[in-house]
Amino acid sequence: MYHFKFRVVFILLLIGRGLNVNAQQLKFLIPDEAIIQYAGSIGYLSAGAGYEIFGNKRGNLSFHYGYVPESKGGELHITTIKLAYKPWEIRLKDWGKLYPFNPGFFASYTFHKDLGVLFPKGQYPGDYYYWSEAIRPHLSFNTELEIKPPKALKNSGIRAMGVYIETNTNDFYLINYLQNTSALRIHDIFQLGIGLRVKF
């Protein structure tokens, strides 16, 4: 066992030396923002980290972990990756910005012993269920109000804070709506979430 550990450490040192990796080169891994969200299909409460992308920093790529407690319909653990774009920016004097309509896409994976990536083979005909039990792709739209931090947080490293409200639907809800337009209203297939984004 000792020899195995020694070999692993030795290989890692060689890789690190060969790539000439230092702290400055890994700086891009540090997130640009921390996010907390209530509801919105990614957990009763979720936390995440995100990156501003594209040259104009109007894009967001974020990773989230969400939790649903037993008391809210059964314990669930959910991981999510989100991508959104902010096509319009409205400046609010010198204290903030409004991003009125931000389309996005996200995919979530729910960890649960009864949910698999695919339905069990042999339980249903091959084309009976065409969606995954655990993976859900979503379309989303949000509105975000970004404000400068108060003077008390001037030296905290916080660049801005954003409050957003987001609505989303997934493949399962959308297909059900299209197949049952007489029974479902469009608002029946959308979920709502509210979040706080702290930008560094």
C-alpha positions in Angstrom: 0.0 0.0 0.0 2.9 2.4 0.9 4.5 1.7 -2.5 1.2 2.5 -4.3 0.8 5.8 -2.5 4.4 6.7 -3.3 3.9 6.0 -7.0 0.7 8.1 -7.1 2.5 11.1 -5.4 5.5 10.7 -7.7 3.3 10.6 -10.9 1.4 13.7 -9.7 4.7 15.6 -9.1 5.9 14.6 -12.6 2.6 15.8 -14.2 2.7 19.1 -12.3 6.3 19.7 -13.2 5.7 18.7 -16.8 2.8 21.1 -17.2 4.7 23.8 -15.2 1.4 24.7 -13.4 1.4 27.6 -11.0 -1.2 29.5 -9.1 -1.5 32.3 -11.7 -2.2 29.7 -14.5 -5.0 28.2 -12.4 -6.6 31.6 -11.6 -9.3 31.0 -14.3 -10.8 28.2 -12.1 -11.8 30.7 -9.4 -15.5 31.5 -9.8 -16.7 35.0 -10.5 -19.8 34.7 -8.4 -21.5 32.7 -5.6 -25.2 31.9 -6.0 -28.0 30.8 -3.7 -31.5 30.0 -5.0 -34.8 29.1 -3.5 -37.0 26.7 -5.6 -36.9 26.8 -9.4 -36.6 23.0 -10.2 -33.1 22.7 -8.9 -33.9 22.0 -5.2 -35.9 23.5 -2.4 -32.7 25.4 -1.7 -29.6 25.4 -3.8 -26.1 26.9 -3.7 -23.7 27.3 -6.6 -20.7 29.0 -8.2 -20.6 30.7 -11.6 -18.4 32.2 -14.2 -19.0 35.3 -16.5 -18.3 34.2 -20.0 -18.0 35.8 -23.5 -16.0 38.9 -24.2 -18.8 41.2 -22.9 -19.4 39.1 -19.8 -23.1 38.9 -20.6 -23.1 35.1 -20.4 -23.2 33.0 -17.2 -22.1 29.4 -16.7 -22.9 28.1 -13.3 -22.8 24.9 -11.3 -25.3 24.2 -8.5 -26.1 21.7 -5.8 -29.7 21.6 -4.6 -31.5 19.8 -1.7 -35.1 18.9 -1.2 -35.9 17.9 2.4 -38.0 14.9 3.3 -40.8 17.2 4.6 -41.1 18.9 1.1 -42.0 15.8 -0.8 -39.1 13.4 -0.3 -35.4 13.8 0.2 -33.6 14.6 -3.1 -30.1 15.7 -4.0 -29.8 17.6 -7.4 -26.9 18.8 -9.4 -27.4 21.3 -12.1 -25.3 23.1 -14.8 -26.8 26.4 -16.2 -26.0 28.5 -19.2 -27.7 31.9 -19.6 -27.2 35.1 -21.7 -28.1 38.7 -21.0 -28.9 40.3 -24.3 -30.1 43.7 -22.9 -28.7 45.9 -20.2 -30.4 48.9 -18.7 -28.2 51.2 -16.6 -29.8 52.6 -13.5 -27.7 55.7 -12.9 -24.5 54.8 -11.1 -26.0 52.4 -8.6 -27.1 49.4 -10.7 -28.2 47.6 -13.8 -31.3 45.8 -14.9 -31.2 42.8 -17.2 -34.8 42.5 -18.2 -35.0 39.2 -20.2 -32.3 36.6 -20.0 -32.9 33.3 -21.9 -31.1 30.2 -20.7 -30.8 26.5 -20.7 -29.9 24.1 -17.8 -29.7 20.4 -17.2 -30.3 18.8 -13.8 -29.5 15.4 -12.5 -31.4 14.0 -9.5 -29.7 11.5 -7.3 -32.2 8.9 -6.0 -32.1 5.1 -5.7 -35.4 4.9 -7.7 -34.3 7.1 -10.5 -31.9 6.0 -13.3 -30.6 7.7 -16.3 -32.8 5.3 -18.4 -35.8 3.3 -17.5 -35.0 -0.4 -16.6 -34.7 -2.6 -19.7 -37.6 -5.1 -20.1 -39.9 -3.2 -17.8 -41.5 -1.2 -20.6 -41.5 -1.4 -24.4 -38.4 0.3 -25.9 -40.2 3.4 -27.1 -42.8 3.7 -24.3 -40.8 6.3 -22.2 -38.7 8.6 -24.3 -37.3 10.7 -21.4 -34.8 10.0 -18.7 -35.9 9.5 -15.1 -33.0 11.4 -13.5 -31.9 13.9 -16.1 -34.1 16.9 -17.0 -33.2 19.5 -19.6 -34.9 22.9 -19.0 -35.5 26.2 -20.8 -35.4 29.2 -18.6 -35.9 32.9 -18.5 -34.9 35.3 -15.8 -34.9 39.0 -14.9 -32.0 40.3 -12.8 -31.4 43.5 -10.8 -27.8 44.1 -10.2 -26.7 46.7 -7.6 -23.4 47.9 -6.3 -22.6 46.8 -2.7 -23.1 49.2 0.2 -20.1 51.2 1.4 -19.8 48.9 4.4 -18.7 46.1 2.0 -16.4 48.3 0.0 -13.2 46.3 0.9 -14.8 42.9 1.0 -14.0 42.0 -2.6 -17.7 42.0 -3.6 -18.1 43.8 -6.9 -21.9 43.7 -7.2 -24.9 41.8 -6.0 -27.8 40.6 -8.1 -31.3 39.5 -7.2 -33.1 37.5 -9.9 -36.4 35.8 -10.5 -36.3 32.8 -12.9 -39.0 30.8 -14.5 -38.4 27.5 -16.3 -40.0 24.5 -17.9 -38.6 21.1 -18.9 -38.9 18.6 -21.7 -41.5 16.5 -19.8 -43.8 19.4 -19.0 -43.5 20.9 -22.4 -44.4 17.7 -24.3 -47.3 17.1 -21.9 -48.6 20.6 -22.6 -48.3 20.2 -26.4 -50.2 17.0 -26.2 -52.9 18.3 -23.8 -53.5 21.9 -24.6 -57.2 21.6 -23.8 -56.5 20.5 -20.2 -53.3 22.5 -19.4 -52.6 26.2 -19.4 -49.2 27.5 -20.3 -48.6 28.7 -16.7 -49.1 25.1 -15.5 -45.8 23.9 -16.9 -43.6 26.7 -15.6 -41.8 26.6 -12.2 -40.5 29.7 -10.4 -37.3 30.4 -8.4 -35.7 33.4 -6.8 -32.0 33.8 -6.2 -29.2 36.0 -5.0 -25.9 36.3 -6.9 -22.8 37.8 -5.3 -20.2 38.9 -7.8 -16.5 39.1 -7.0 
